[in-house]
């Protein structure tokens, strides 16, 4: 019986491949991310292996069949992204290159493992649990260029709606929400976001933990990983989620307005550099309007998933309240 290492050695055509370390387990025990060294390639690689457990043990008890299928599909979506879209990313929105991939069943295309470029080896070894304002602006630049790069992309083999918290995949969480105005407006908010005229590919899980910072840090360059929930959407969905992941409540009130301006400044520059034909003023008007609705949409998910989570704060509530007053 083939072991994981056997699969990796076969895919790389290198019988001398060795495992260096386990980097981390996948969410809910669905596999592992590991670092391996290939003498043939003369470099280390990152292997993301998907091996769903016999018994699912979600840390918050969310282990329905819908949740299981969503996770399985997310890995296939990620493989599709690396196979067909990552090649279009440049130094302004760096992502790891796909070296090889393997599937459990070629007929269903269920991904088994992905072998990826090791970002540490190309200068992105920095990991951060707290972000400075400079770090946040660098991340916003990555988001802006990524969104500009994929404006008006069809992406039929990715999620039709990007992000992991959108309503269609979170019906269980909606059911357990306490009755409130936001719960009643959930479908309307979801529809408004999904019917945005201007759409791009959103990363879908754009948090600090999924960003790799260049070292030396003075370069301000960033690479991003974990594209399980990449799909279509308004770019501000990523921005809202990112800001909420790295700024505490009071800092959101202080810095979010300026960082929203920073995002659109970088987006305008990226669209110009990439020579993308789009009515930027109209795009900015629409996405600025959707900013509060994106906060409300994530707020809805959090209230169902974990109503005591630290990310639920008065800034989020203020944005939700504003969205609920709009026609």
QUISUL-V120137 format. One record per pair of residues at least 6 apart in sequence whose ideal C-beta (glycine too) atoms are under 8 Angstrom apart, sorted by the first residue. I is the first residue (numbers start at 1). GAP is how many residues later the second one is. D is the distance in whole Angstrom. If there is no record, write none. Layout:
# QUISUL-V120137
I & GAP & D
I & GAP & D
This chain:
# QUISUL-V120137
2 & 8 & 8
4 & 43 & 8
4 & 45 & 6
4 & 47 & 8
4 & 109 & 7
5 & 12 & 7
5 & 14 & 7
7 & 95 & 6
7 & 105 & 7
7 & 106 & 6
8 & 9 & 5
8 & 28 & 6
8 & 39 & 6
8 & 105 & 7
8 & 107 & 7
9 & 6 & 5
9 & 7 & 8
9 & 8 & 5
11 & 89 & 4
11 & 90 & 8
11 & 91 & 6
11 & 102 & 8
11 & 104 & 6
12 & 26 & 5
12 & 28 & 7
12 & 29 & 7
12 & 33 & 8
12 & 87 & 7
12 & 88 & 6
12 & 103 & 7
13 & 27 & 7
14 & 24 & 5
14 & 25 & 7
14 & 26 & 4
14 & 27 & 7
16 & 22 & 8
16 & 23 & 5
16 & 24 & 7
17 & 19 & 5
17 & 20 & 7
17 & 21 & 5
17 & 22 & 8
17 & 23 & 8
18 & 18 & 7
18 & 19 & 5
19 & 15 & 6
19 & 16 & 8
19 & 17 & 5
20 & 14 & 8
20 & 15 & 5
20 & 16 & 6
20 & 17 & 5
20 & 24 & 6
21 & 13 & 7
21 & 14 & 5
22 & 10 & 6
22 & 11 & 8
22 & 12 & 5
23 & 9 & 8
23 & 10 & 4
23 & 11 & 6
23 & 12 & 6
23 & 23 & 7
24 & 8 & 7
24 & 9 & 5
25 & 6 & 7
25 & 7 & 6
25 & 8 & 8
26 & 6 & 6
26 & 7 & 7
26 & 22 & 8
26 & 24 & 7
27 & 44 & 7
28 & 25 & 8
28 & 28 & 6
28 & 29 & 7
28 & 30 & 5
28 & 31 & 7
28 & 35 & 7
28 & 43 & 7
29 & 24 & 5
29 & 27 & 7
29 & 28 & 6
30 & 20 & 6
30 & 21 & 7
30 & 22 & 5
30 & 23 & 7
30 & 41 & 6
30 & 45 & 8
31 & 17 & 7
31 & 18 & 5
31 & 19 & 4
31 & 20 & 5
31 & 21 & 7
32 & 16 & 8
32 & 17 & 6
32 & 19 & 8
33 & 13 & 6
33 & 14 & 7
33 & 15 & 5
33 & 16 & 8
34 & 12 & 7
34 & 13 & 5
34 & 15 & 7
35 & 9 & 5
35 & 10 & 7
35 & 11 & 6
35 & 12 & 8
35 & 83 & 7
36 & 8 & 7
36 & 9 & 5
36 & 10 & 8
36 & 11 & 6
37 & 6 & 8
37 & 7 & 5
37 & 8 & 8
38 & 6 & 8
38 & 7 & 6
41 & 58 & 8
43 & 75 & 7
43 & 78 & 6
44 & 74 & 5
44 & 76 & 7
44 & 77 & 6
45 & 54 & 6
45 & 70 & 5
45 & 71 & 7
45 & 72 & 7
45 & 73 & 6
46 & 50 & 7
46 & 69 & 7
46 & 70 & 5
46 & 71 & 7
46 & 72 & 5
46 & 73 & 8
47 & 66 & 6
47 & 67 & 7
47 & 68 & 5
47 & 69 & 8
48 & 27 & 8
48 & 30 & 8
48 & 65 & 6
48 & 66 & 5
48 & 68 & 7
49 & 63 & 7
49 & 64 & 4
50 & 22 & 8
50 & 25 & 5
50 & 61 & 6
50 & 62 & 6
50 & 63 & 7
52 & 16 & 7
52 & 19 & 8
52 & 20 & 7
56 & 7 & 4
56 & 11 & 8
56 & 12 & 6
57 & 6 & 7
58 & 9 & 7
60 & 245 & 7
60 & 246 & 6
62 & 110 & 7
62 & 111 & 8
62 & 243 & 7
64 & 108 & 6
66 & 103 & 7
66 & 105 & 7
66 & 106 & 7
67 & 105 & 8
70 & 94 & 8
70 & 99 & 5
72 & 38 & 7
74 & 90 & 7
74 & 154 & 4
74 & 155 & 6
75 & 36 & 5
75 & 153 & 6
76 & 33 & 6
76 & 34 & 6
76 & 35 & 5
77 & 80 & 8
77 & 81 & 5
77 & 82 & 6
77 & 150 & 7
77 & 151 & 6
77 & 152 & 7
77 & 153 & 6
77 & 154 & 7
78 & 33 & 8
78 & 36 & 7
78 & 148 & 8
78 & 149 & 5
78 & 150 & 5
78 & 152 & 7
79 & 19 & 8
79 & 22 & 5
79 & 32 & 4
79 & 35 & 6
80 & 77 & 4
80 & 78 & 6
81 & 77 & 6
81 & 146 & 4
81 & 149 & 5
82 & 13 & 8
82 & 14 & 8
82 & 15 & 8
82 & 16 & 4
82 & 19 & 7
82 & 32 & 6
82 & 34 & 7
82 & 145 & 7
83 & 15 & 6
83 & 18 & 7
84 & 73 & 7
85 & 65 & 7
85 & 68 & 8
85 & 70 & 7
85 & 73 & 8
85 & 116 & 7
85 & 145 & 8
86 & 9 & 5
86 & 10 & 7
86 & 11 & 6
86 & 12 & 6
87 & 10 & 8
88 & 61 & 6
88 & 62 & 8
89 & 6 & 5
89 & 57 & 7
89 & 60 & 7
90 & 55 & 8
90 & 59 & 7
91 & 130 & 7
92 & 49 & 7
92 & 50 & 7
92 & 53 & 4
92 & 178 & 7
93 & 49 & 5
93 & 52 & 4
93 & 53 & 4
93 & 56 & 6
93 & 131 & 7
94 & 25 & 8
94 & 30 & 7
94 & 48 & 8
94 & 127 & 7
94 & 128 & 7
94 & 129 & 4
94 & 130 & 7
95 & 128 & 6
95 & 129 & 6
95 & 130 & 7
95 & 132 & 7
96 & 20 & 4
96 & 21 & 4
96 & 22 & 8
96 & 23 & 5
96 & 127 & 7
96 & 129 & 6
97 & 19 & 7
97 & 20 & 4
98 & 16 & 6
98 & 17 & 7
98 & 18 & 6
98 & 19 & 8
99 & 16 & 4
99 & 17 & 6
99 & 18 & 6
100 & 14 & 8
100 & 15 & 4
101 & 10 & 6
101 & 12 & 7
101 & 13 & 5
101 & 14 & 7
102 & 9 & 7
102 & 10 & 5
102 & 11 & 5
103 & 6 & 6
103 & 7 & 6
103 & 8 & 6
103 & 9 & 6
104 & 6 & 5
104 & 7 & 8
104 & 8 & 5
119 & 6 & 7
119 & 93 & 5
119 & 104 & 5
119 & 106 & 7
120 & 92 & 8
123 & 91 & 5
123 & 92 & 6
123 & 96 & 8
123 & 98 & 8
124 & 88 & 4
124 & 89 & 7
124 & 90 & 6
124 & 91 & 7
124 & 97 & 7
124 & 98 & 8
124 & 99 & 4
125 & 87 & 7
125 & 90 & 5
126 & 86 & 6
126 & 87 & 3
126 & 88 & 7
126 & 89 & 5
126 & 91 & 6
127 & 82 & 8
127 & 85 & 7
127 & 86 & 7
128 & 7 & 6
128 & 80 & 6
128 & 83 & 7
128 & 85 & 6
129 & 79 & 7
129 & 80 & 8
130 & 78 & 8
130 & 116 & 8
131 & 8 & 7
131 & 77 & 6
131 & 115 & 4
133 & 122 & 7
134 & 86 & 7
135 & 78 & 7
135 & 111 & 8
136 & 106 & 8
136 & 107 & 8
136 & 110 & 6
136 & 111 & 7
136 & 119 & 8
136 & 123 & 6
137 & 122 & 7
137 & 125 & 6
138 & 75 & 8
138 & 82 & 5
138 & 83 & 7
138 & 84 & 5
139 & 67 & 8
139 & 69 & 8
139 & 72 & 6
139 & 83 & 6
139 & 103 & 6
139 & 107 & 8
140 & 99 & 7
140 & 102 & 7
140 & 119 & 6
140 & 122 & 6
140 & 123 & 5
140 & 126 & 6
141 & 79 & 8
141 & 81 & 8
141 & 125 & 5
142 & 69 & 7
142 & 80 & 5
142 & 81 & 8
142 & 82 & 6
143 & 60 & 7
143 & 63 & 6
143 & 92 & 7
143 & 95 & 5
143 & 96 & 6
143 & 99 & 7
143 & 120 & 7
144 & 91 & 8
144 & 119 & 6
144 & 122 & 4
144 & 123 & 4
144 & 125 & 8
144 & 126 & 5
145 & 121 & 7
145 & 125 & 4
146 & 54 & 8
146 & 55 & 7
146 & 57 & 7
146 & 78 & 7
147 & 53 & 4
147 & 54 & 7
147 & 55 & 7
147 & 88 & 4
147 & 91 & 7
147 & 120 & 6
147 & 123 & 8
148 & 52 & 8
148 & 119 & 6
148 & 122 & 3
148 & 123 & 5
148 & 125 & 8
148 & 126 & 5
148 & 128 & 6
149 & 121 & 7
149 & 125 & 6
150 & 50 & 5
150 & 51 & 4
151 & 47 & 7
151 & 48 & 8
151 & 49 & 5
151 & 120 & 7
151 & 125 & 6
151 & 127 & 6
152 & 47 & 7
152 & 48 & 7
152 & 124 & 8
152 & 126 & 7
153 & 47 & 7
153 & 48 & 6
153 & 79 & 8
155 & 46 & 6
155 & 76 & 7
155 & 77 & 6
158 & 43 & 7
158 & 72 & 5
158 & 73 & 5
158 & 74 & 7
159 & 45 & 7
159 & 70 & 6
159 & 71 & 7
159 & 72 & 3
159 & 73 & 7
160 & 71 & 6
160 & 72 & 6
161 & 7 & 6
161 & 33 & 6
161 & 70 & 6
161 & 71 & 6
161 & 72 & 6
162 & 39 & 7
162 & 40 & 4
162 & 41 & 7
162 & 42 & 4
162 & 67 & 6
162 & 68 & 6
162 & 69 & 3
162 & 70 & 6
162 & 71 & 4
162 & 75 & 7
163 & 39 & 6
163 & 41 & 5
163 & 42 & 8
163 & 66 & 6
163 & 68 & 7
163 & 70 & 6
163 & 74 & 6
163 & 75 & 8
163 & 78 & 7
164 & 40 & 6
164 & 41 & 6
164 & 64 & 7
164 & 65 & 4
165 & 132 & 7
165 & 133 & 6
165 & 136 & 4
165 & 140 & 8
166 & 24 & 7
166 & 27 & 8
166 & 28 & 8
166 & 131 & 7
167 & 7 & 7
167 & 19 & 6
167 & 20 & 7
167 & 23 & 4
167 & 130 & 8
167 & 133 & 8
168 & 22 & 8
170 & 131 & 6
170 & 134 & 7
170 & 135 & 8
172 & 132 & 8
173 & 128 & 6
173 & 131 & 3
173 & 132 & 5
174 & 9 & 7
174 & 12 & 6
174 & 126 & 7
174 & 130 & 6
175 & 129 & 8
176 & 128 & 5
177 & 6 & 5
177 & 123 & 7
177 & 126 & 5
177 & 127 & 4
178 & 125 & 7
178 & 129 & 7
180 & 123 & 8
181 & 143 & 5
182 & 114 & 6
182 & 117 & 6
182 & 118 & 5
182 & 121 & 7
182 & 138 & 6
182 & 142 & 7
183 & 117 & 7
183 & 120 & 8
185 & 111 & 8
185 & 138 & 8
185 & 139 & 6
186 & 114 & 5
189 & 104 & 5
189 & 107 & 5
189 & 108 & 5
189 & 111 & 7
189 & 134 & 7
190 & 107 & 7
192 & 98 & 7
192 & 101 & 6
193 & 40 & 7
193 & 41 & 6
193 & 44 & 7
193 & 97 & 6
193 & 100 & 6
193 & 101 & 7
193 & 104 & 6
194 & 39 & 8
196 & 37 & 7
196 & 38 & 4
196 & 90 & 6
196 & 91 & 8
196 & 94 & 6
197 & 85 & 8
197 & 89 & 6
198 & 36 & 7
198 & 80 & 7
198 & 84 & 7
198 & 85 & 4
198 & 88 & 6
198 & 89 & 7
199 & 33 & 5
199 & 34 & 6
199 & 35 & 6
200 & 32 & 7
200 & 33 & 7
200 & 34 & 8
200 & 35 & 5
201 & 29 & 6
201 & 30 & 7
201 & 31 & 7
201 & 32 & 8
202 & 28 & 7
202 & 29 & 7
202 & 30 & 7
202 & 31 & 4
202 & 32 & 8
202 & 33 & 6
202 & 35 & 5
202 & 36 & 5
203 & 7 & 8
203 & 21 & 6
203 & 24 & 7
203 & 26 & 8
203 & 27 & 6
203 & 35 & 5
204 & 23 & 7
204 & 24 & 7
204 & 25 & 3
204 & 26 & 5
204 & 27 & 6
204 & 29 & 8
204 & 34 & 7
205 & 21 & 6
205 & 23 & 7
205 & 24 & 5
205 & 36 & 8
206 & 18 & 7
206 & 32 & 4
206 & 33 & 8
206 & 35 & 6
206 & 36 & 5
206 & 39 & 8
207 & 34 & 7
207 & 35 & 6
207 & 38 & 4
207 & 39 & 7
208 & 34 & 8
208 & 37 & 6
208 & 38 & 5
209 & 36 & 8
210 & 14 & 6
210 & 15 & 5
210 & 16 & 4
211 & 11 & 5
211 & 12 & 7
211 & 13 & 6
211 & 14 & 8
212 & 10 & 7
212 & 11 & 5
212 & 12 & 7
212 & 13 & 7
213 & 8 & 8
213 & 9 & 6
214 & 6 & 7
214 & 7 & 4
214 & 8 & 7
214 & 9 & 8
234 & 52 & 7
234 & 53 & 5
234 & 56 & 5
234 & 60 & 7
235 & 28 & 8
235 & 32 & 7
235 & 52 & 6
236 & 27 & 8
236 & 51 & 5
236 & 52 & 8
236 & 54 & 6
236 & 55 & 5
236 & 58 & 5
237 & 57 & 5
237 & 60 & 8
239 & 20 & 8
239 & 21 & 7
239 & 24 & 5
239 & 52 & 8
239 & 55 & 8
240 & 51 & 7
240 & 54 & 4
240 & 55 & 5
240 & 58 & 6
241 & 53 & 8
241 & 57 & 6
243 & 9 & 7
243 & 13 & 6
243 & 16 & 6
244 & 8 & 8
244 & 51 & 8
244 & 54 & 7
244 & 67 & 5
244 & 72 & 7
245 & 66 & 7
247 & 8 & 6
247 & 9 & 7
248 & 65 & 8
249 & 64 & 4
249 & 65 & 6
249 & 66 & 6
252 & 61 & 7
252 & 63 & 4
252 & 64 & 8
253 & 62 & 6
256 & 59 & 7
260 & 28 & 7
260 & 31 & 6
264 & 20 & 5
264 & 23 & 8
264 & 24 & 7
267 & 13 & 8
267 & 17 & 8
268 & 12 & 6
268 & 16 & 8
271 & 7 & 6
271 & 9 & 6
291 & 28 & 7
292 & 27 & 5
292 & 28 & 7
292 & 30 & 5
292 & 31 & 4
292 & 34 & 8
293 & 30 & 5
293 & 33 & 8
295 & 21 & 6
295 & 24 & 4
295 & 25 & 6
295 & 28 & 7
296 & 23 & 6
296 & 24 & 4
296 & 27 & 4
296 & 28 & 7
298 & 18 & 8
299 & 13 & 7
299 & 17 & 5
299 & 18 & 7
299 & 20 & 8
299 & 21 & 5
302 & 7 & 5
302 & 9 & 6
302 & 10 & 5
302 & 14 & 8
303 & 9 & 7
